[in-house]
């Protein structure tokens, strides 16, 4: 019997990474194996997955989400020295605690940055994969530069923050015009931090824009090599209105990973889970039942 998602509760916890950074995690328990591990995109938090995690947990799928270092409630790196390798190690650490009681590693659902980290972790495992399968959410080893620049432009905007939640809601509304509902204060609170000057700023560490972004381009050869080595089931979910993934990057990825399956979600942009959450969760549930 499928439970009502509204009544499915979660438990928050923390995990210390190998270099001492405390990561915030959240789990919706379920009896199905393997479970699901959700990895968010650059500049997001685990809250991007709450709707999907709660819905899938109601169907019996164990679901774990977490905030990447420098994001949300997870700690920031001292002196702002961020590197992609740190994020890969963090993902592997969380995957370890998300392993099912029967020993099956989780299925990774990774959006954007989270998906790229999953490709590296799975493709460079050198043996048993840390994941039972991969669900890549609107990301491929090669991305459309214009779409990424649009995201970074939003992240670089408003360095002085916002006077109130209404100002922040207006900024998101302008950035995501396809969304029908305006963000409420309760929805925005996990995404903003009050500063000593009383202004609200995004939850992520501004130093991320220097470290991780600067490294991303030179990681592409590594991503292609890792993707070619992935030997677990792969589902690529893309948005038909995405400006980060295109038909060209999808075709290239499917040549690189011929056993992967691709599903395009109608009218979704790069923010697939937020734009088409019902269709998104249906595709994941269908994929999980095939494993």
Secondary structure, DSSP 8 states (H G I E B T S, - for coil): ----GGG---EEEEEE-TTS-EEEEEEE--SEEEEEEEE--TT--GGGGHHHHHHHHHTTEEEEEE--TTSTTS---GGG---HHHHHHHHHHHHHHT--TTS---EEEEETHHHHHHHHHHHT-SSS-SSSEEEEES--SS--HHHHHHHHHHHHS-TT-BSSHHHHHHHHHHH-TT-SS---HHHHHTTEEE-TTS-EEESS-TTHHHHHHHHHGGGHHHHHHHHHH--SEEEEEEETT-SSS-HHHHHHHHHHSTT-EEEEETT--S-HHHHSHHHHHHHHHHHHHH-
